[in-house]
Amino acid sequence: MGFKRFDAQDFVVSADAVQSTAWSTDEPTLTTFFTSSAQKAASSGNYYISVYQSNPTTAGSLVQFDITYGNKFGSGSTSFDINYPQYSPSSTVYGQYRTMILEDENSSFIFGEGDNTLITNDFYVLSMDRARFKESIFPGTLNLKLTGAGGDHGTIHLTDNSNSTTLQTFMGSSRVLQLVSGSNGSSVTGGGYVPGSGSYGLVFPELGTIILNPDAINQSIGISPNRSSNLNNQVNADKVFTFVKNGASFTMNSQETITSDYIFVRSRNSEFNYSSNPSFISGSTGEVVFQQFINNPQTYITTVGMYNDANECIAVAKLSRPLEKDFTKESLIRVKLDF
């Protein structure tokens, strides 16, 4: 065994973006959508409904995303106390996303940019299951088809506007993209907005969250939320599920950044030619056992161990095959650590 201290030039840090499909089907597009009657009947069903890729009673069925509805004034759901109609699951949902995204209870969600914007007091939410995406939604891969009762005339194709965005924008500390009419990160001619209603929604890649603008969607496919008081909690979420299911096409990939630390282990011709192995060095006298190895030793490098200053082994790299070493050879071993 031999030791050698690394120099600063022996370390190189690299970061690579890795993309993969988001859905558990390993397909980029989800085409079938199911809900669970058991989940909807449970207490969680008052706040959101979970969407599966197959019948939830069958093996292998997993939650892909959740759908919910938020209303600033508590409308569109059943109040917790009839004497306080402003407090309900919909107001709780609205407050949750306002706190998480806007980080200010006095702020409001704004759909669109420039002169074509809309401030709304309610919204639909598609929240990706955490197991479905890695670090974030991969911008430009989001394609969502929504179909109302009007057939082809009641269909819209939505995507993020990442291809037309030159500067990143944020709501609170969360990066945001506008949800527009178009495909693969590019909007249709005219920007993909709805006149007077702004964008179709907001996409928060790092949160795995899509907030839909009810007014813009209503203008396109004729479905508006029911903003009545003391309404069944699932009415508005079921509406969203219906036009997602009718559209039968939800494409989304995820991405993550993998940071790699490359360590270059160099052994020069004069280094690591002798071994402390008992078969090489006599344990009693410390002499080389075989005379021919005195002036012409040969060793085989099989393992690289990395130690800290306290002489504690913190990482071990194994070579795929032994590497012969003597005074006529030098070697360069690249060790890759991913984190």
C-alpha positions, 0 to 999 in steps of 0.5 A: 500500500502506498499513499500520495496527497492529491493536488488541487489540479487532481479534482474536477467538478462537472454537472450534467442534466439528466432527463427521464419520463415522469409517469410510472408507465415509463412512457412520455405521454399519459393517456388513461386516467382513473380515480379511486372511490376509496380515496375520494370517500376518505377525509383527503377527498375533501381537499383533492382527488388522486389520479392513477394511470390504471384502475386503482384496484389493480396491481401496479396502479400508482398515483400520477398527480392530484387535482384540487380547487382553491378559492380565496373566499371559501366558495366552491366547497362545503364550509367547516362551519355553516356560520363561517362560510369563508372557511372551507377546504377550498379556502384552505387549499388557496391559502396553502398554495399562496403561502408556498408560492407567493410567500405573502398572504396579502398577494394574489395570483396573476396569470399572464404578463405585460398588458394581458394579465388577470388577477383571480381569486380561485384556481385549479391545481394539478400537483404532480406526485413527488415520486413522478419527477426528480428535481423539476419538470423539464421545460418544453416537454409539457403538453396537456390536452383538455377537452370539454363537452364540445368535441374538437371545438372544445379542445385546447392544447397547452404547454409552457412558454419556455422557448419564448422566455429569455429571462427567468421569472419568479413568484416568491422564490419559485421559478414560474413559466406561463401555461399557453396554447401551443406545444413543446414549449412554444406558443401558437401565433399571438402568444397563446394567451386568452384576451382579457384573461391572461395565460391559461395558467402557471407552471412551477417546474421545481414544485411539480405544480401547474395552476390553471386559470379557470377564466381562460379555460372557460373561454376556450372549452366552456367549463367554469368552476362552480363558485356556490357556497356549501358545495360538494367538495369534489365538484370542481376537482371532478370537472378538471378530471373530466376534461383531462380524461377527455383530452387523454393526452398528458405529456411531461418529462422530469430532469435532475442535475447530477454533480460529478466529482472527478478525481485523477489518481496519478502514479508516476514511473517511480511510484507504487512499484513496491508492495507491503504485501507479505508475499512481496516483503519479508515480515521479519527482515523487511527485505524483498523476498524475490531477488529479481524484484529488487531492481525490477519490481512489478506490482498490480494496482487493483484498488484506489482508497481515498483518505482524509487528513485523519487517515480515515478511508472515506471512499474506495474505487475498484478497478475492473482489472489489475493494472500492471505497474513497474519503473517503466510504466505510469498510470492515470486512474480517473475516479468518478463520484456522483452526488 
